[in-house]
C-alpha cells in the first residue's frame, strides 16, 4: 500500500453543531502507476463522523453544484 501524506485544506463550523474539515490526501507513486490526490471530507456531528474521499473530477462537480445552489438561494 502506498504512503499517504495528509494536508489540511480548510475547516468550517456550520449550523446545528456541524464541523467540517477538508484535507488533501496525497498518495505516492507506486511501481504500477502515478501518485494521486484526493479530497477527504470529514463531517462531525457531535459524536458522529461521516468521512468520504473525492477524486478531483467529483470534487469539481460537487463544488459547482454547491456554488450554483448558493447563487440561486441568496436573498
Secondary structure by P-SEA (a helix, b strand, c coil): cbbbbbbbccccccccbbbbbbbbbbbccccccccbbbbbbbbbcccbbbbbbbcaaaaaaaaaaaaaaaaaccc
